[in-house]
Amino acid sequence: METPRPVVSRRPFCCTLKCFVKFLRLVVTVTSMIFFIVGQAPEPYIVITGFEVTVIFCFLVLYTCGLDKIMRSFFWPLLVSDELQP
């Protein structure tokens, strides 16, 4: 006789601490980019920070939509090295 598995309710990504930390990272990076622009920093600093903002935003959208669980063709630890993947 099989024992029923308990139902695990998972919170959506936008309601987790991980999302808050990623969003905070995005805010800090955008703020630093604004400071670079206002302070007339060398152009490579602004471009690299812009790339960082784009990558962070894309990962936030990817996690919020749940595409990280659907797309199995990527090797996630290479793309997101600061997280533990299940």
The first five atom37 places (N, CA, C, CB, O) and aatype in JSON, in Angstrom:
{
  "aatype": [12, 6, 16, 14, 1, 14, 19, 19, 15, 1, 1, 14, 13, 4, 4, 16, 10, 11, 4, 13, 19, 11, 13, 10, 1, 10, 19, 19, 16, 19, 16, 15, 12, 9, 13, 13, 9, 19, 7, 5, 0, 14, 6, 14, 18, 9, 19, 9, 16, 7, 13, 6, 19, 16, 19, 9, 13, 4, 13, 10, 19, 10, 18, 16, 4, 7, 10, 3, 11, 9, 12, 1, 15, 13, 13, 17, 14, 10, 10, 19, 15, 3, 6, 10, 5, 14],
  "atom_mask": [
    [1, 1, 1, 1, 1],
    [1, 1, 1, 1, 1],
    [1, 1, 1, 1, 1],
    [1, 1, 1, 1, 1],
    [1, 1, 1, 1, 1],
    [1, 1, 1, 1, 1],
    [1, 1, 1, 1, 1],
    [1, 1, 1, 1, 1],
    [1, 1, 1, 1, 1],
    [1, 1, 1, 1, 1],
    [1, 1, 1, 1, 1],
    [1, 1, 1, 1, 1],
    [1, 1, 1, 1, 1],
    [1, 1, 1, 1, 1],
    [1, 1, 1, 1, 1],
    [1, 1, 1, 1, 1],
    [1, 1, 1, 1, 1],
    [1, 1, 1, 1, 1],
    [1, 1, 1, 1, 1],
    [1, 1, 1, 1, 1],
    [1, 1, 1, 1, 1],
    [1, 1, 1, 1, 1],
    [1, 1, 1, 1, 1],
    [1, 1, 1, 1, 1],
    [1, 1, 1, 1, 1],
    [1, 1, 1, 1, 1],
    [1, 1, 1, 1, 1],
    [1, 1, 1, 1, 1],
    [1, 1, 1, 1, 1],
    [1, 1, 1, 1, 1],
    [1, 1, 1, 1, 1],
    [1, 1, 1, 1, 1],
    [1, 1, 1, 1, 1],
    [1, 1, 1, 1, 1],
    [1, 1, 1, 1, 1],
    [1, 1, 1, 1, 1],
    [1, 1, 1, 1, 1],
    [1, 1, 1, 1, 1],
    [1, 1, 1, 0, 1],
    [1, 1, 1, 1, 1],
    [1, 1, 1, 1, 1],
    [1, 1, 1, 1, 1],
    [1, 1, 1, 1, 1],
    [1, 1, 1, 1, 1],
    [1, 1, 1, 1, 1],
    [1, 1, 1, 1, 1],
    [1, 1, 1, 1, 1],
    [1, 1, 1, 1, 1],
    [1, 1, 1, 1, 1],
    [1, 1, 1, 0, 1],
    [1, 1, 1, 1, 1],
    [1, 1, 1, 1, 1],
    [1, 1, 1, 1, 1],
    [1, 1, 1, 1, 1],
    [1, 1, 1, 1, 1],
    [1, 1, 1, 1, 1],
    [1, 1, 1, 1, 1],
    [1, 1, 1, 1, 1],
    [1, 1, 1, 1, 1],
    [1, 1, 1, 1, 1],
    [1, 1, 1, 1, 1],
    [1, 1, 1, 1, 1],
    [1, 1, 1, 1, 1],
    [1, 1, 1, 1, 1],
    [1, 1, 1, 1, 1],
    [1, 1, 1, 0, 1],
    [1, 1, 1, 1, 1],
    [1, 1, 1, 1, 1],
    [1, 1, 1, 1, 1],
    [1, 1, 1, 1, 1],
    [1, 1, 1, 1, 1],
    [1, 1, 1, 1, 1],
    [1, 1, 1, 1, 1],
    [1, 1, 1, 1, 1],
    [1, 1, 1, 1, 1],
    [1, 1, 1, 1, 1],
    [1, 1, 1, 1, 1],
    [1, 1, 1, 1, 1],
    [1, 1, 1, 1, 1],
    [1, 1, 1, 1, 1],
    [1, 1, 1, 1, 1],
    [1, 1, 1, 1, 1],
    [1, 1, 1, 1, 1],
    [1, 1, 1, 1, 1],
    [1, 1, 1, 1, 1],
    [1, 1, 1, 1, 1]
  ],
  "atom_positions": [
    [[0.84, -1.17, 0.0], [0.0, 0.0, 0.0], [0.89, 1.24, 0.0], [-0.96, 0.0, 1.22], [1.81, 1.36, 0.81]],
    [[0.61, 2.13, -0.89], [1.4, 3.34, -1.02], [0.95, 4.39, -0.01], [1.31, 3.9, -2.44], [-0.23, 4.58, 0.25]],
    [[1.94, 5.07, 0.53], [1.6, 6.17, 1.44], [1.48, 7.44, 0.63], [2.67, 6.33, 2.56], [2.31, 7.71, -0.24]],
    [[0.46, 8.23, 0.89], [0.3, 9.47, 0.13], [1.42, 10.46, 0.45], [-1.08, 10.12, 0.43], [1.85, 10.58, 1.6]],
    [[1.87, 11.14, -0.56], [2.9, 12.17, -0.38], [2.27, 13.44, 0.15], [3.64, 12.44, -1.71], [1.18, 13.83, -0.28]],
    [[2.95, 14.09, 1.08], [2.4, 15.36, 1.57], [2.46, 16.43, 0.49], [3.15, 15.83, 2.82], [3.41, 16.49, -0.29]],
    [[1.47, 17.25, 0.45], [1.42, 18.33, -0.53], [2.28, 19.48, -0.02], [-0.06, 18.8, -0.78], [2.07, 20.01, 1.07]],
    [[3.26, 19.85, -0.83], [4.16, 20.94, -0.46], [3.73, 22.18, -1.23], [5.65, 20.58, -0.76], [3.81, 22.22, -2.46]],
    [[3.28, 23.16, -0.52], [2.89, 24.4, -1.19], [4.1, 25.32, -1.23], [1.68, 25.08, -0.47], [4.68, 25.66, -0.2]],
    [[4.45, 25.72, -2.4], [5.59, 26.62, -2.57], [5.08, 28.02, -2.84], [6.51, 26.15, -3.71], [4.11, 28.24, -3.57]],
    [[5.78, 28.96, -2.22], [5.43, 30.35, -2.46], [5.95, 30.77, -3.83], [5.99, 31.27, -1.35], [6.97, 30.25, -4.27]],
    [[5.28, 31.68, -4.49], [5.81, 32.18, -5.75], [7.14, 32.89, -5.51], [4.8, 33.12, -6.43], [7.4, 33.39, -4.41]],
    [[7.96, 32.93, -6.55], [9.3, 33.5, -6.41], [9.27, 34.94, -5.93], [10.04, 33.41, -7.72], [10.14, 35.36, -5.18]],
    [[8.28, 35.7, -6.37], [8.23, 37.12, -6.01], [7.96, 37.34, -4.52], [7.16, 37.82, -6.83], [8.1, 38.47, -4.04]],
    [[7.58, 36.3, -3.79], [7.3, 36.43, -2.35], [8.4, 35.83, -1.48], [5.98, 35.78, -2.02], [8.2, 35.65, -0.28]],
    [[9.54, 35.51, -2.05], [10.6, 34.86, -1.27], [11.71, 35.85, -0.92], [11.18, 33.68, -2.04], [11.81, 36.94, -1.49]],
    [[12.53, 35.44, 0.02], [13.67, 36.25, 0.42], [14.69, 36.33, -0.71], [14.32, 35.68, 1.68], [15.36, 37.36, -0.87]],
    [[14.82, 35.26, -1.48], [15.76, 35.24, -2.6], [15.41, 36.32, -3.63], [15.77, 33.85, -3.27], [16.3, 36.97, -4.18]],
    [[14.13, 36.51, -3.88], [13.69, 37.55, -4.81], [14.02, 38.93, -4.26], [12.19, 37.43, -5.1], [14.47, 39.81, -4.99]],
    [[13.78, 39.12, -2.96], [14.08, 40.41, -2.34], [15.56, 40.74, -2.47], [13.66, 40.4, -0.86], [15.92, 41.87, -2.78]],
    [[16.42, 39.75, -2.23], [17.86, 39.97, -2.33], [18.27, 40.28, -3.76], [18.62, 38.75, -1.81], [19.09, 41.17, -3.99]],
    [[17.7, 39.56, -4.73], [18.03, 39.83, -6.13], [17.54, 41.21, -6.56], [17.43, 38.74, -7.04], [18.22, 41.92, -7.29]],
    [[16.35, 41.58, -6.1], [15.82, 42.9, -6.44], [16.66, 44.0, -5.8], [14.36, 43.02, -5.99], [16.91, 45.03, -6.41]],
    [[17.11, 43.77, -4.56], [17.98, 44.73, -3.89], [19.31, 44.87, -4.64], [18.24, 44.29, -2.43], [19.85, 45.96, -4.76]],
    [[19.82, 43.75, -5.14], [21.05, 43.8, -5.95], [20.83, 44.62, -7.21], [21.52, 42.38, -6.31], [21.71, 45.39, -7.61]],
    [[19.67, 44.45, -7.85], [19.36, 45.23, -9.04], [19.29, 46.71, -8.72], [18.03, 44.76, -9.65], [19.8, 47.54, -9.48]],
    [[18.68, 47.07, -7.6], [18.56, 48.47, -7.2], [19.94, 49.08, -6.94], [17.67, 48.61, -5.95], [20.22, 50.2, -7.35]],
    [[20.81, 48.33, -6.25], [22.16, 48.82, -5.97], [22.94, 49.01, -7.27], [22.91, 47.85, -5.03], [23.67, 49.99, -7.42]],
    [[22.8, 48.09, -8.2], [23.53, 48.19, -9.47], [23.02, 49.36, -10.3], [23.4, 46.88, -10.26], [23.81, 50.09, -10.91]],
    [[21.7, 49.56, -10.34], [21.15, 50.7, -11.08], [21.61, 52.01, -10.43], [19.6, 50.63, -11.12], [21.94, 52.97, -11.13]],
    [[21.63, 52.04, -9.11], [22.1, 53.24, -8.41], [23.56, 53.54, -8.73], [21.91, 53.08, -6.9], [23.93, 54.69, -8.96]],
    [[24.38, 52.5, -8.74], [25.79, 52.73, -9.08], [25.95, 53.19, -10.51], [26.6, 51.46, -8.85], [26.82, 54.01, -10.8]],
    [[25.11, 52.68, -11.43], [25.17, 53.14, -12.81], [24.78, 54.61, -12.91], [24.25, 52.28, -13.71], [25.39, 55.37, -13.66]],
    [[23.77, 55.02, -12.16], [23.37, 56.43, -12.16], [24.5, 57.3, -11.63], [22.09, 56.63, -11.31], [24.77, 58.37, -12.17]],
    [[25.15, 56.84, -10.56], [26.28, 57.61, -10.02], [27.43, 57.68, -11.02], [26.77, 56.98, -8.71], [28.09, 58.72, -11.13]],
    [[27.68, 56.6, -11.74], [28.72, 56.62, -12.77], [28.4, 57.64, -13.86], [28.9, 55.22, -13.39], [29.28, 58.36, -14.33]],
    [[27.13, 57.69, -14.26], [26.73, 58.62, -15.32], [26.83, 60.06, -14.83], [25.29, 58.32, -15.8], [27.36, 60.92, -15.52]],
    [[26.32, 60.32, -13.62], [26.34, 61.68, -13.07], [27.77, 62.12, -12.8], [25.51, 61.75, -11.78], [28.13, 63.28, -13.05]],
    [[28.59, 61.2, -12.3], [29.98, 61.54, -11.99], [30.9, 61.54, -13.2], [0.0, 0.0, 0.0], [32.1, 61.74, -13.06]],
    [[30.34, 61.31, -14.37], [31.09, 61.28, -15.63], [32.29, 60.34, -15.54], [31.56, 62.69, -16.0], [33.42, 60.71, -15.87]],
    [[32.01, 59.12, -15.09], [33.04, 58.08, -15.01], [33.42, 57.65, -16.42], [32.54, 56.86, -14.17], [32.69, 57.93, -17.37]],
    [[34.56, 56.98, -16.56], [34.93, 56.48, -17.89], [33.84, 55.57, -18.47], [36.27, 55.72, -17.82], [33.16, 54.84, -17.74]],
    [[33.7, 55.63, -19.76], [32.62, 54.92, -20.44], [32.61, 53.41, -20.18], [32.71, 55.16, -21.92], [31.52, 52.84, -20.05]],
    [[33.76, 52.72, -20.09], [33.69, 51.28, -19.82], [32.99, 50.94, -18.5], [35.09, 50.7, -19.79], [32.31, 49.91, -18.42]],
    [[33.13, 51.77, -17.48], [32.44, 51.52, -16.21], [30.93, 51.55, -16.41], [32.86, 52.56, -15.16], [30.2, 50.72, -15.87]],
    [[30.47, 52.52, -17.17], [29.03, 52.67, -17.41], [28.5, 51.5, -18.23], [28.72, 54.0, -18.12], [27.43, 50.97, -17.95]],
    [[29.26, 51.1, -19.25], [28.82, 50.0, -20.12], [28.77, 48.68, -19.36], [29.76, 49.87, -21.34], [27.8, 47.93, -19.48]],
    [[29.8, 48.4, -18.58], [29.83, 47.16, -17.82], [28.71, 47.13, -16.79], [31.2, 46.98, -17.13], [28.09, 46.09, -16.58]],
    [[28.45, 48.25, -16.15], [27.35, 48.3, -15.18], [26.01, 48.14, -15.89], [27.38, 49.63, -14.39], [25.1, 47.51, -15.34]],
    [[25.87, 48.69, -17.09], [24.66, 48.49, -17.87], [24.45, 47.03, -18.24], [0.0, 0.0, 0.0], [23.32, 46.53, -18.19]],
    [[25.52, 46.33, -18.61], [25.42, 44.9, -18.88], [24.99, 44.14, -17.62], [26.77, 44.35, -19.39], [24.16, 43.23, -17.7]],
    [[25.54, 44.51, -16.5], [25.19, 43.86, -15.22], [23.71, 44.06, -14.92], [26.06, 44.42, -14.06], [23.03, 43.12, -14.5]],
    [[23.2, 45.27, -15.12], [21.78, 45.56, -14.9], [20.92, 44.7, -15.82], [21.47, 47.06, -15.12], [19.9, 44.15, -15.39]],
    [[21.32, 44.58, -17.08], [20.56, 43.78, -18.04], [20.52, 42.32, -17.64], [21.16, 43.93, -19.44], [19.47, 41.68, -17.7]],
    [[21.64, 41.77, -17.22], [21.7, 40.36, -16.84], [20.87, 40.11, -15.59], [23.16, 39.93, -16.6], [20.12, 39.13, -15.54]],
    [[20.99, 40.97, -14.6], [20.21, 40.79, -13.36], [18.72, 40.88, -13.65], [20.61, 41.86, -12.3], [17.93, 40.09, -13.13]],
    [[18.33, 41.85, -14.49], [16.91, 42.0, -14.83], [16.4, 40.76, -15.58], [16.69, 43.26, -15.69], [15.3, 40.29, -15.31]],
    [[17.19, 40.24, -16.5], [16.77, 39.05, -17.25], [16.6, 37.85, -16.33], [17.78, 38.72, -18.36], [15.66, 37.08, -16.49]],
    [[17.51, 37.68, -15.37], [17.37, 36.57, -14.42], [16.15, 36.76, -13.52], [18.63, 36.43, -13.58], [15.48, 35.79, -13.19]],
    [[15.87, 37.99, -13.12], [14.67, 38.23, -12.31], [13.41, 37.85, -13.08], [14.61, 39.69, -11.88], [12.51, 37.21, -12.53]],
    [[13.34, 38.23, -14.34], [12.18, 37.88, -15.17], [12.11, 36.37, -15.35], [12.26, 38.58, -16.56], [11.03, 35.79, -15.27]],
    [[13.24, 35.74, -15.58], [13.29, 34.3, -15.78], [12.78, 33.56, -14.55], [14.71, 33.86, -16.11], [11.98, 32.63, -14.66]],
    [[13.25, 33.96, -13.36], [12.81, 33.31, -12.12], [11.36, 33.62, -11.81], [13.7, 33.74, -10.96], [10.63, 32.74, -11.34]],
    [[10.92, 34.85, -12.04], [9.55, 35.21, -11.74], [8.57, 34.43, -12.61], [9.34, 36.72, -11.93], [7.5, 34.02, -12.14]],
    [[8.9, 34.22, -13.86], [8.03, 33.46, -14.77], [8.15, 31.96, -14.58], [8.35, 33.81, -16.2], [7.37, 31.2, -15.14]],
    [[9.13, 31.52, -13.79], [9.3, 30.09, -13.55], [9.99, 29.36, -14.68], [0.0, 0.0, 0.0], [9.91, 28.14, -14.76]],
    [[10.65, 30.09, -15.55], [11.29, 29.46, -16.7], [12.53, 28.66, -16.32], [11.65, 30.51, -17.72], [12.98, 27.81, -17.1]],
    [[13.09, 28.9, -15.15], [14.27, 28.14, -14.73], [13.92, 26.67, -14.47], [14.89, 28.76, -13.48], [14.79, 25.81, -14.53]],
    [[12.65, 26.39, -14.18], [12.22, 25.02, -13.96], [11.83, 24.34, -15.27], [11.06, 24.99, -12.98], [11.83, 23.11, -15.36]],
    [[11.49, 25.12, -16.28], [11.07, 24.56, -17.57], [12.27, 24.33, -18.49], [10.06, 25.5, -18.24], [12.36, 23.3, -19.15]],
    [[13.17, 25.29, -18.53], [14.32, 25.22, -19.44], [15.41, 24.35, -18.82], [14.86, 26.64, -19.77], [16.08, 24.78, -17.88]],
    [[15.59, 23.16, -19.33], [16.6, 22.25, -18.81], [17.82, 22.15, -19.73], [16.0, 20.87, -18.6], [18.74, 21.39, -19.45]],
    [[17.84, 22.92, -20.81], [18.94, 22.83, -21.76], [20.17, 23.62, -21.32], [18.49, 23.31, -23.12], [21.25, 23.42, -21.86]],
    [[20.01, 24.5, -20.35], [21.13, 25.27, -19.83], [21.73, 24.57, -18.63], [20.7, 26.7, -19.47], [21.02, 23.89, -17.88]],
    [[23.02, 24.74, -18.45], [23.67, 24.25, -17.24], [23.72, 25.41, -16.28], [25.09, 23.66, -17.53], [24.66, 26.2, -16.33]],
    [[22.72, 25.53, -15.4], [22.52, 26.71, -14.58], [23.69, 27.09, -13.68], [21.34, 26.51, -13.75], [23.95, 28.28, -13.52]],
    [[24.42, 26.15, -13.09], [25.53, 26.59, -12.23], [26.58, 27.43, -12.95], [26.2, 25.39, -11.62], [27.26, 28.23, -12.32]],
    [[26.71, 27.25, -14.26], [27.64, 28.09, -15.0], [27.11, 29.51, -15.17], [27.93, 27.48, -16.36], [27.89, 30.46, -15.22]],
    [[25.8, 29.66, -15.25], [25.21, 30.97, -15.45], [24.99, 31.72, -14.14], [23.9, 30.85, -16.18], [25.17, 32.93, -14.08]],
    [[24.61, 31.0, -13.11], [24.33, 31.62, -11.82], [25.24, 30.94, -10.8], [22.81, 31.5, -11.42], [24.87, 29.92, -10.22]],
    [[26.39, 31.5, -10.59], [27.36, 30.84, -9.74], [27.15, 31.14, -8.26], [28.75, 31.24, -10.14], [27.75, 30.47, -7.41]],
    [[26.33, 32.12, -7.93], [26.17, 32.49, -6.53], [24.99, 31.8, -5.86], [26.01, 33.98, -6.41], [24.64, 32.16, -4.73]],
    [[24.36, 30.82, -6.51], [23.21, 30.16, -5.95], [23.39, 28.67, -5.98], [21.95, 30.55, -6.68], [24.14, 28.13, -6.79]],
    [[22.69, 28.01, -5.08], [22.66, 26.56, -5.09], [21.45, 26.12, -5.89], [22.62, 25.98, -3.66], [20.32, 26.53, -5.6]],
    [[21.67, 25.31, -6.89], [20.57, 24.82, -7.71], [20.14, 23.45, -7.17], [20.99, 24.73, -9.22], [20.98, 22.66, -6.76]],
    [[18.83, 23.18, -7.18], [18.36, 21.89, -6.66], [18.75, 20.74, -7.55], [16.86, 21.9, -6.49], [18.42, 19.59, -7.25]]
  ]
}
